[in-house]
Structures are given as C-alpha cells and as structure tokens.
C-alpha cells in the first residue's frame, strides 16, 4: 500500500491530514491523486459516497492553487447546500497550514450579501450550488476567468435535480483550457454525455464495478403485507438496540407520518423533508449528527449531501423507482471500511423491483423473517446486561449512598433484585409484544384442488373481487386503458382522501377499472375521496366492491357508450345522486331521477 508522500502530496497538506487521522490512502485517492498532480487529461471517477472522494480531488486542487493570485482558481459544484458546506469544511481542514489560501462555500438559504463581501475580499476556491453561483455571476460579483480546475461532485445527483442547464451556463464563464473532474456514484447515459460534451479525452477510474453497491454493505429484505410495514419497522429498530439509521420514504407525507408515529411510540426520531424550512432542517441534522436522535426519517432529496459517519443501517421504507437512488441510499452506510446494513421493507408486488435492483448493483438481497417478540426481548436484555457490565462507576460519588440503598433493598435476594431491575427497564416492551403475531408475508399459498363442477375463470374473477382478511375491497372506474396504474392510484389516495395516509394492499388493474384493498376502517373515506375526483379529465366513481357484481360487464358497457360511473343499475342511488350533483348539470339530473 502506498503512502500519501509516494502519491506526491506536499508536506504541509500531509501534516494537516495526518492530524485528521489519515494514515493510508483509500483506493479512490490512490488512483486519482497522482493523476491529477502529474497529468493534464480530465477525469471521470465512479465511486460510492464515503469512499474518500473529497480528499481525492481536494488535496490535488489545493496543491495546484497559487496563493499569490487572489482570484478564484478552482470551482467545485455540488448538488446541495449540505454537501457544499461539508466540502468547504473539509478543504478548510486540509489547508490548515496554507494560511494564504481561502475557500468560500456559496449556497442558497444563506445571506447573499455576506457571500458577496467575502468574494470581494478575494478567494482562491469556490464551492457552490449551481443556483446561487448563477445568481452571483448575474450580479457581476464572480469572475471565473482564472479558473483552471472545475470539479462536479455527485454529478448524477445534479442531473437528478435538473441542474444540467445551470452547469451549461456556469461552464460558459470558465476558460476552455481547464482541467475538469467529475465524480459520480453511478454512470447513467447522461453522465457519459456530459463527459463527451465538456471534457477532453477523460480518463475513467472505477472504484468497484459500475453502478455497483458499496462492498461493505449487507442487503436484506423483509416481506410483509402493506398494512404491516410500520410494525415491521418498529421490530427492526427494537431488534437493534444501538441502531443509528436513516429511514427513506418516497413522499414528504409518508416521511412526516412515519416520524410522528415513531416519536409517539417513544423512539428518538425526527423527519427531514422539503416542506421544512432551512432552519428546521439544520436543527434536525445537527441533532442527528450529535446522536440526540437515532432514527432520521427522510426523503431522498432532503438527505442529499447529508454526510454522517457510522450509520449502522439504511432502511428503505419504500423502494425507489430508480436503481441509482437505491445505490445512493445504501452507500450511506458501510463507509470508510466499516460494515453496514441496507434493509428493504417490501410487500409482494415489489419483489420484481427488488430483483431488478439486485441485477443492477450486482448484489443479492437476503430474505429474513421479521424479528419475533421473543428474539427482540432477548436482544434487548443482553444489551442491557452489556451496558450494566461496562458502565463506569465512580466509587467516590456512589459509595456515600450505598449503605442507605443496601438497607432499603436488603430483603431482596440477588435474583429478585435483578428481576426488578430488568422489569423496570422492560415492562413496556414486554406488554407491547405480549401475544404479538408473526407478520411475515407468506407468498406461497397451497393450491386448492378444483372440483369438476367449478368454473375456474369465474372463481378467479370472484377472488379478484374479494378482499384479503381484515381489508375492504374498493372498486374505481379507471384502469390501465385510462393510463391509470398503481402509482397513479397511490398518488390519488394521498391527495384526495382526508385524514391519515391510507395503507394499500393488493391491487388488480383491469383495462377499464381497478380493484384494491384498504383497511376496513378506511374504506368509507377512500370511497368518498375518490368519488367525483378528476383523473386526466375523467370523473371517478368508487364503491366498496361487491363480490357478486360483474364489474367487467359494467366496464364493457361503458366502453360501448354507457359510462358505468353514472349508470343507475351499477351505482347505488345515493352515491349516484352525489356523483351527479358534482358533475356539470348533475343537480338537475339527480332531481329528475328522484322525482321519477
């Protein structure tokens, strides 16, 4: 293994990084640093978050700065404010013994006037988010004509956030003869296009395999019914007493709801999403970094650039649609040579998406059973025993109280005393998990033997109209033929149904209609919310499904010119009238029908 000295890193920089605990170069540093110091060609480096990328580009950038020139010489672009601040902080640490070199982070959400004052005093390195940098360029306070090095960090994230036009605009102000470095966790086609458009014969360094998940991360999945996802999440957290994790949700609404439920149930948790102000986000992130909270429930956008060491778990409460997003999520644990766990809590319909992710990242997910109450309690008890064993005891302070306490508890045997200590800590947990059932989804049901007189097709249709246990089956008059798919259904429910978020179970999408399961308690408000709602110009009608009603026939009737959503034979009169009143001219038609 080479040393930083052998890579060509200068004495003053080595002194600073040694004080930070850097001993030997990481793989990305070993490949990139000597190339940037000795070669003129541009660089594309594919490496996961947490592999030492900032030092890989930061040390050579600092070494190539001329402190006598008091103008920007290097520009580093990052997708988020948090990453911008993190890079700026790291470069400040690396340049501890370079007093004449100034690094300035510029980003939205902070005073632009103070950033302008700092620019006028003179800086050599600018770390910026694209939006704020363009604002400063338009105000005429940033001159990039002396920039000789441009770094795009987390380039794939910048593309996901729609910064391509901004990058175009910024690079038009930078000299054509510049060294350009692009760092990315994944290599989508768009990144290759950027490399071709802006870079000169770039050399590509791949740490691991393209688009591969981090090597030190174990990938696990639990399969449960959709309604049991939150219960599974709690069991996973309870089964890991020292958990320090980010829980990723797909929407802001899910994020806030899961966080609120965790807090209500006594967990040290908080939410991080785009509906929060920057000040609120800063407070939450500081609490998480300081370990005041151990569970951070976040959306992907809000967590971008969040750099936190020693995460034990990343938990996917909902799988992302894009494999690259999963790669970014899982890459937040198992960093700097440590091991980590990436968990996916899925239902049966997400199994295909899971297999697709496996192929893309080159890893196999291990299916595990959701921890049982017995296993959780045993794990927690042993953790308490471990804490008792390792607790630091200050004899001088505690001895003065021991005599009185011993006298008070002298009637208890050692075994009774231990039982009471454990009960004091675990009564709540024991009560909660008493008689708690297994919640794993059983995906292989035994086949029923067909009787000769049965008609398999009709049975299948009737099964489709019958809800799973504990659920209600809901009909809605939109299907695949209307461009109505599972994602559209979930989105509709999130926007038109009042009250808390609805957990959706089994979904069957037909050409002209759809059937889906929701908990029985939510059925009526789901029907009320969907009925009369608009989907791409189509008025929706919904009802609790009748197992004996032929919805396929009603759907075909609609396709022949009769809209099943307003068919009196199809809809109960009260719902029909309600729907017609919401339609144009419906009040008059409903009144006529009632008179008849």
N, C-alpha and C positions, 0 to 999 in steps of 0.2 A: 504493500500500500504506500502511495506517495505521500509526501508532506506538502503543506502549503508553500513552503520555501522552494521545493522542487517544481511546483506549478508556476513559480515566478512571482508570487505575491510579495510585495515590498515589505520592508521591516516594520514601518510604522503601522501598516494595516495588520500585519501578523500579530503585533503586540496587542492591538485592540481586540482582535477576535480571540486570542488566547485568554484574555481576561474575561471574555464572554463564555468561555468553556469550550471553544472549538479546539479539537485535538487533531483529528484527521479529516481530510476532505471526504464529502459524500460523493456517490457516483456521478451525479449531475455536475458537481463542482469540478471533479477530476477531469471530466470531458470538456466542459465549456470554458473554464478559466484560462488554460493555456492557449486555447484557440483565439479567444478574444484579445489576449495580450500580444499575440505574435502574428496573427493572420488578418487579412483585410476583408475576407468574404463575410457575408451576412450569415446569421444563424437562426435555424428553427429548432427549438428544443422541446421535446414532448416528455413531460414529467408530471407526476401527480403533485397535488398540493402537499406541502410538508416534507418535500424531499431536499430542501436546501436551495431552492431556486433563487431567492433574493440574494444570498451570498454569491451564487454562481454568476449573476450579472452585476451585482453591486460592487464587488471587490475590483473587477477589471474597470468598471466605469469610474470609480473613484481614483484608481491608479492612473487613468488617462486624462484626468482633469488638470488643467493648468491654473493654479490658484492665483496667478498674477492677472488673469483675464477675468474681469468682474461682470461677466455676462453669461447667460445660460449656454452651457456646452453639452449637456446631456438632458434628454427628456424621457421620462418614464410614464407611460399611460397605464392606468388601472381602471377596472370597471366600476369600483365602488369607493365610497368615502372611507370605509373601514380599512380596505386594503391599501388605499393611498396613504392613510395615516401610519399603517403598520410598516410599509416600505420606507416611508420617511423616517420613522423611528429607528429602523434597523440601520439605514445608511448613516444616520447621526451617530449611532453606536460604533459602526465600523470606522468612521472618520474621526474618532475621539482625539487622535494625535495628528490631525490635519487642521489646525486652527483657522486657516485662511479659506477653507472650503465650506460653503454654505449650501444647505439643502432646504428647499421650501416645498411643502405639500400644499397644493391648491385644489379646493373641492367645494362643492355646493353645501349649503347648510351652515356655512360659517361666514363671518364678516368679509365681504369682498374688499372693503376699504383697507383693512389691516393687511390683506394679501397684496394689495397694490403698493402699500407703503414698504413692505418687505422687498418686493420686486424692484422698487426704485433705489433701495439701498444696495442692491446687487446680489445675485445668487448665481451659482455655477450649475446646480442640478435642480430641475423642477420635476416633482412627482405630482401628477394631475389626473383628475377625472376629465373625460372629454368635454362635457358640457361647460364646466367652469372655465376650462382653458380657452375654449372658443369665445366665451364672454370676455375674457381678459384680452384676447387677441383683437376682438372687435373694438374694444376701448382703446387700443393702441398702447397698452402698457406692457406687452410682452413682445420681445424681439427674439425670434428663433433663428436668425441668420447665421449665428456662430455655432449652432448645434451640430456636433459631429457624431453623436450616438443617440439612437431612438430605441427604446425598449417597449414592446407591447406585452404586458404581463396578463396572464389569464385571457388570452386572445379569444378563445372560444366563448368565454362568458361575455366579452364585449360584443361579440356577434349576436349572442342570445338576447342581449339587452338593446339591440338595434343601433349600435354606435358606428356602423360602417361608414355612413355619410360623414359623421363627425371626424373619423380618422382621415378620410379623404381631405376634408377641409384643413385639418391640422397639418398634414404632411405637405400640403401645398405651400406652407410657410417655412419649411425646413429645406436646407440645401440638398440638391440631388445627390451630391457626393457625401454620403453619410454612411455610417455603419448601422445596420438595423438588426435587432434581436427580437425574436418572437417566442414567447413561452406559452405553452398550452398543455392542458391535461389530456385533451383528445384532439383528433385530427379530422374534423369534418371537411367536406369538399370546399367549403367557403374559406377555411384557413389556407388550403392549398392555393386558392385563387388570390388571396391577399399576398401570399409569398411570391406568386408569379408576377403580380402587378407592381409591388413596391420594392422587392428585394433583388439583389444582384447575385445570381448563382449561389443561393444559400446552401450552407452545409447543414444537414439534418442530424441531430443527436436524439436518439430514442433511449430513454431510461425504462427498462422493461420492454413490453410489447405495445404496439399502437393500440390506443383506447383500452388498454388493459387495466383492471382494478389493481389497487395497491397490493403488493406482495404479502404484506404482514397482516392483512385483514381477512378474518374468517367470515364467510357469508352464510347466514342461517335464515330459514323462513319458518313461520308458524301459520297454519291454515285454520281459519275459524269462520263461522258464519259472520256476515257483515255486522249484525247487531252485537256481536261479542268482541269486536275489535278493541273497544276501550277496556273491557275486562281483561283481555289478553295483555294489553299494555301494562296494566297495573300489576299483573302477575309477573311479567318480565322485570319490572322495576323492583318489586318486592324480592324477587329471587336473586337480585344483585345488590346486596346491601351497600356497597361502595360505588354505586353507579354514578357516572358523570357523563351525561349524554345530551345529544341534540335529537329531538323528535321532529321529523319532517312531515308536514301536512301539505296537501295540494292547494288549499284555498285559505284565505285570511280568516274566513268564518270558522272553518274547521280548526285552525290554529288557536284562535281565541277560545273556542268552546272547549277543546281538549285541555288547554292550560287552566281554564276556570274550573273544570271538573277535577283536575289533579290538585289544585290548590284547596278546593273544597274538601277533598278527601285526605288532606293533611300532608301532601308532598311539597318539597321545596322546589316549586316550578314557577315559570313565567312564560309569557308569549313574546314573540318578536315577529312583526309583520308590517306591511306597508301602510296600514291605516294609523300607525303610531307616529307621533311627531319625532323629529330627530333627537330632541332632548330625552323623550321617553325611551327611545331605543338605546341611547348612550347609557342611561341609568341601568337598563336591563342587562346590557352587555358587560358593564362593569361588575354588576352583582354576579354574573355567570363566571367571569374571569376570576373573581375573588372567591368563587365557590360558595357564595351566600345561597345561591340556588344551584341545584344539581341536575335539574331537568329543564332544558330550554326547548320550548315548542315553537318551531319556526317554519316560515315559507322559504322556498329556495332563494327568491330574490332578496329577502331581508337578511339571509345568512351569508350572502356572497361577501367575501373578504373578511369574514369573521375568523380571526386566527387565534385558536385556543389550543393549548398543549394538553396532552394527557387525557383526551376523551377516551372513555372506556368503551362506549357504544355509540353507534349511529342507528337510529330506529326509523324505518320507513313506515309511517302510519298509513301512507298511500303510496303505491309505486308511481314514479313519474312516467310520462309517456315517452320521454327521450332518454335513451340509454346513457348519453353523455351526462345528463343530470344525475343519474344514479352513480356514475363514476365519480363525479364531484362530491356527492354526499358521502359515499363510503371512504373517499380519500381523506376525510377529515379525522379519521381515527387510524391507529396503526402507523403513526408518524415517527420520523427520526429513529427508525429501527425498532420501535416498540410495536407490540401486537395490539390489535383492536378487533371489534366485532361489529359487523353491519347486519342488522336484523330487518327482515321484511315481514309485516303482519298482513297477510293476504286472505282473500276469500277465493272460492274455487274458480271464479271466472277470470282471476288474474294469473292463473297458472301459466297460460300461454305467454303472457307478457314477461313473466319470470324466466321462462325458458329462453326467450329472445335476449334478455339481458345476459344470461349465462353465456350464450354464444358470443356476444359482442365483447364481454370483458374477459373471456377465457377462464372463468371460474365456475365451480359447481356449488350451488346452494345446498346446504344440508337441511333436510326437514327434521324438525324436532317437535316433540309434544309440548304443549303449553305446560309450564311448571304446575305440578299439583300442589294443593294446600299443604300436604304433609312435607313435601320437599322444600317448599318455601319456608315453613316454620322451622324445619331442621337447619336450613341455611342461616336463617336469622339468629337462631340460638347459638350456633357455633361462632357466628360473627361477634355476638355479644361476649361469649366466653373469651374470644381472642382479644377483644378490647379491654376486658377486665384484666386479662393476663399481662397486657402491655401498658396499662395506664401508669403514668408517672405518679409516684406517691411522695409527697413532701412530708416526711416524718415530723419535722419540727412544727409544722402547722396543724397536722391532723391528730397528733398524739394527745394534745390537750383536751380533745373531745372524746377520745376513745373510751375512757373509763365510764363516762355517763351513758354513752350509747351501748356499751357492752352490758352494763347493768340493766338497761331498758330491755335488751333483747336476750338476756341470759336464759330465759325459759325456753327459747327455741333451740332445737338441735341444729347441727350444721346442715343437714339435708333440708329441714324445714326453712331455714334461713335462705338457702339457695333457691328453693322453690318460690319463695315470696319475692326475691329479687327478680327472678325470671318472669313471674306473673305480673309484677309491676310494669315491666317493660313490654310484655307481650299479650296482655289480656285483650287489648283492642284487636290485635291481629288474629288471635285465637277465635274471638267472637265473630269477626268478619268472615273467616274461612270455614267456620263450622258448617258442615253439610254442603259446602260449595261443590258443584258438579264439575265434571270434565267438560271442557268447551271446545276441544279439537273437532274440526270438521271431518266427518267420515265420508271420504269421497268414493268409496267402493261399496255400493249397496248390493246386497244379494238380489239376483234376478228372480222375479216372480214367474212361476210356470203358467203358461197360458192355458186356459180352458178352451175346449173345442168350440163352444158356442160364443166365445168372446170375439169382439172385433177389435183387433189391436189398434187400428188407426183411431177409432172413436175413443178408446181408452186413453191413448196418448193425448188427444185433444182435451179430454176431460181432466187429465192430470195437469195439463198446462193451465187450466182454469182453476185449479185447486191450490190453495196456499200451503206453504210449509207450516209445521207446528208452531203455534204462538204468533203467527203472522196473518195478515189480511191480504188478499189478492186484489189488486187495483187494475181496472181497465182504463185506457186512454185511447182516444180515436186518432192516434198518429203512429205511424210505423216507418219501416225502412223506405217504403215508397215515397214518403214525405221528407226523406233526409233526416229522420228522427232516430237517433242512436242512443246508446246508454249514456254517453257523455252529455248529450242534449237533455236527457231526462233528469240526470243529477243536477245539471245547471238550472233547469226549470224549477225543480223542487227547492233548490237553495234560494231562488228569487221570488217565487210566488206563494210559498207556504209559510204562513205566520208561525211564530214560536221557534222552539229549538230545532236544530238540524235533524232531518229525518234519516234514519239508517235504512238503506235499501237492501233487500235480499235478492232472491232470484229474479232475473229479468228475461222475458221472452219477447223478442222483437219480430213481429209479423209484417208483411208488406203494407197492410192498411191499418194496423192497430198494434198496441203493445200491452202486455200484462206484466205486473211486477209486484213483489212482496214488500210490505212495510209492517212494522209492529202494529198489532191490533189497536193499541191506544192512539196511534197517529193516523189511522185510516180516514176518519171523517174529515180532519183538517186538510189532508192531502187531496181528497176529492173536491173539497170546497175551493182550495187554492188553484187546482188545475182547471176546473170547470170555468170556461169563459176566458181563460188566458189565451194569449196570442203566441203562435209559433210560426214564424216566417209568413205571416198573413193568414194563417189557418186558425180558426177558433177551435179551442179544445173542449171536449166533453169527457168527463170522467165519472166512474161509479165503482162501488165495491163489486167485484166480479161475482157473477152467479155461475156456479159450476155447471148448471144445466142449460145455460144460454149459449147459442151458437154465434159467437162473435165473428167468426169467419164469414158466415152468411150475411150478417149485417154489414160487414166491411165490403163484400162484393156488391151488395145493394147500393152502397154509397158510390162505388165506382161506376155504377150504371146511371148515376144522376141523382140518386136519393141520398142525402147526407145523413148517415147514421147518427151523427151527433144531434140532429134535430128531428129524428124520426119518433113520433109518439109511441109507436109499438115497441121501440127499442129503449127509450128513456122513460123512467118513472115520471109521472105528470109533474110533481113538484119540482124536480130538477129541470125538466123540460121548460117549465114556465120561467124558472130562474135564469136559464141559459138564454131563452128568447128575449127576456127583458134586457139582458146585457148586449144583445145583438141590435144592429140598426133596425129600427121599426119593430123591434121584438115585443115591446109593451103592448102594442095594438094587437098583434097576432095572438099573444098569450091571452088577452082579454076575450078575443073572439072564440078561442078554443074553450075557455072556461064557460062562456055563455051557452055553447053547444052542449 
